[in-house]
Amino acid sequence: MFRVLVIMFFAAIVIALFSSLWSLMRSPAGSPSTVNRLMWRVMFSIGLVVLLIYGFTTGQLNSNVPW
C-alpha cells in the first residue's frame, strides 16, 4: 500500500509538470496559472521526499542494492 502511495505522488508530479508545460505553451511566461501549477509540482515533490524518508526510517521501504 505504501509503494502505491509513492507511485501516486510520482504520477502527480509528472502530471503537474506536463500541465504547467501546456499552460506555458498557451499563455505568456509568468502567468498565474503556470506559476500555480509549478507550485503544485514543488509541493508534490516535497511530499514525495518526506514520504520516502518516512518509509525508509520506519522500514516500510528498503534498499536491495548489493553494495
NORDA-V187029 format. One line per field, one symbol per residue. burial: + if it has 24 or more other C-alpha atoms within 12 Angstrom, else -. A space follows every 10 residues. Layout:
BEGIN
burial->???
END
This chain:
BEGIN
burial->-----+--++ -++--++--+ +--------- ---+--++-+ +--++--+-- ++-------- -------
END
